Every structure is written in structure tokens, then in C-alpha cells.
Amino acid sequence: MAIFEKKHFNKPISKGLEAYIIYNQQKGDIKEIAEKYSYTPDTLTAIIRGYRNLNENNASMVIELFKRCIYNYNKNQKLKETINYLIIKAND
């Protein structure tokens, strides 16, 4: 998944991507992914929060976190659909 181009490097990630990741990451995601890439969770958090720049070395880590957030979002949507169905059934 190539979501970054050279023009995105050496600057913070976009505010939209930052918000999406912050909203959709779950406890442990940042730690797990950062350590997989031999970074500290604080470093990945700083990149996501815009305190450190995206670069060619850390881009694949951010992409993996983004993919995890997409997975989390989809899982949450399915859960919401199930809950809504149960609410409707309970009110019948």
C-alpha cells in the first residue's frame, strides 16, 4: 500500500491521517507496531501527533499502523451493526 510519496517525507503527516489513526487505534497497537520496527512507542506516537516528521525510514511503520486502524474501524462497524440489530430485536 503506497499511501506516501516523496513529497510527503520530511514533514508531519496530514491532520486527517493523524485524526483517523488516533481515533481508530486500539490499546497496544502503537506499542506492538513500533517495537516490530525497532522504534519506541513514544517515537511512533510523536510521528502520529505531528511532533516528528514522516520519513522514508519510518513510513512503512506508519502504513502498518494505518492498515491496523482500517481493520479496527471495520471491526467496530460490524460490532455496531450487530448491536443495532439486537436493539431493534429487543424493541419488537
Residue pairs with C-beta under 8 A, 6 or more apart in sequence:
1 63
1 66
1 67
3 63
3 66
4 54
4 59
4 62
4 63
8 54
8 59
9 53
9 54
9 55
9 56
9 59
10 53
10 54
10 55
11 53
11 54
12 18
12 47
12 50
12 51
12 52
12 53
12 54
13 47
13 48
13 50
13 54
13 62
15 50
17 66
18 48
18 49
18 50
20 66
20 69
21 48
21 65
21 66
21 69
22 48
22 49
23 69
24 69
24 70
24 72
24 73
24 76
25 65
25 68
25 69
25 72
26 72
29 65
29 68
29 69
29 72
30 41
30 44
30 45
30 48
30 65
31 41
33 44
33 61
33 64
33 65
33 68
34 40
34 41
34 43
34 44
34 61
35 41
36 61
36 64
37 58
37 60
37 61
37 64
39 58
39 61
43 52
43 58
44 58
44 61
44 62
44 65
46 52
47 53
47 54
47 58
47 61
47 62
48 62
48 65
54 62
